[in-house]
Amino acid sequence: MTALSTDPQFVAACIDEDLNPDDAAAAIATGRLVFLRCSASRSMPGFAPLLVGADTRRKIAALIGLGPNNTDREAIVRTMKVVLAARPDAIMDLTTNTAGVALRADLKEVVGVPLGACLTYDLFTAPRKRFSRTEFLTRFEMGLAAGVDFVLVHMGITPDLVERMEKSSRVMPTTSRGGGLVARYMKMHNVENPFIEYLDGIVEICRRREVVLDLGDVFRPGCAADAGDELKRLEIQLLAEVRKEILAGGVQVLAESGGHIPLHRIPELIPAYKEALGGAPLWLAGPMVIDNGVTLDDVVNTLGIVTAGACGGDMFASITHNEHYAMPTAPDTAVSVRMARVAITALEVVRGSRAEVARQRAISVARRANDWDAQSGHALYPDLANQVFIQHDLKKGAPCTICGKYCPHIITRKENTETSHLATQLPIPRKLGE
């Protein structure tokens, strides 16, 4: 860990998080923090590595990818500017067809942030092929070759858990594509989960490439009625044992969770999962706090982020408004990232971030002065703020179009008013690649 604590990119990431590099390196050694940067990313110009976990700000990962019948990877690359403008901290490729490996190579050239991929889809979408150990590990490593920084694999399922799933009283036995694919493969060939059977080989590959292993959850609840049940508890137990083995092999570990959890149960379940997983950084799909928010699932996800982010969640997935029934477009994903960013910013205020608290005060001072330039500079998304201010022809010192001549900032007096020009001297949120 001495080498890591003096690594220039690691030190820069620590400074950005207001962390001592030695303390952060120690947290990585105990598995409470992960550093997302594979060996291939070290020398990439403009790449922004990421710390996720203990004592860091919450993060947002944008979910993208090609569906089973979509192979136009150039279209995704062309529209990445739309997603990146929303400032995701990481990108997760969930492509479910053979164009996935090529897409990752294209994405790596443009995203500038940690890139994740779900290799379960690469390996199990054609289940009739039974892999030898060598074939499995060769294909696994091929999926990382483009420069994947963290890799999602579904280790939380065994033949015993498949049997329990089939006999369970769950409304939805599993909503995990990867879990369903691994279950089908195990039953078809009467074998153990290859991710567990060949774990030593996977760990060796990830250690050599400096890739973080992301333990995907198979039994996240697909509806509120299934939250916190026995299947999920058993999966967490299994993943906790797998995590110990991975850490012992010198590889960092993220753990996935989330799904549908009622609002009042998030403070119960998320801390329990984190404790059972030894304090591993949690990245969550959801939690979705209601089941019937059809066309409003981005709002449902935002509520889950605010609650789970205060209870141990470390990174969150972009969930679009049409999550349960349609492949998202780039604008859909961008909107969901921005909504998540609102929740994460609120959590930074709760966490007592000095920079964020100062920024909230700065925009308020500028608002009192009707200083629209200063307000846009401290807005969560300055470009969006500027568009609106220009559209409504708002001039410095002049009121907005809601109050007009009745503007309380103009018709009331305040002595010792803070000057809005001071607001422009505060730090602006870091943009991608800076």
Secondary structure by P-SEA (a helix, b strand, c coil): cccccccaaaaaaaaaacccaaaaaaaaaacccccccccccccccbbbbbbccccccbbbbbbbbccccccaaaaaaaaaaaaaaacccbbbbbccccaaaaaaaaaaaccccbbbbcccccccccccccccaaaaaaaaaaaacccccbbbbcccccaaaaaaaaacccccccccaaaaaaaaaaaacccccccccaaaaaaaaaaaabbbbbbccccccccccccccaaaaaaaaaaaaaaaaaaaabbbbbbbbbcccccccccccaaaaaaaacccbbbbccccccccccccaaaaaaaaaaaaaacccccccccccccccccccaaaaaaaaaaaaaaaaaaaaaaccaaaaaaaaaaaaaaaaccaaaaaaacccaaaaaaaaaaacccccccccccccccccccccccccccccccccccccccccc
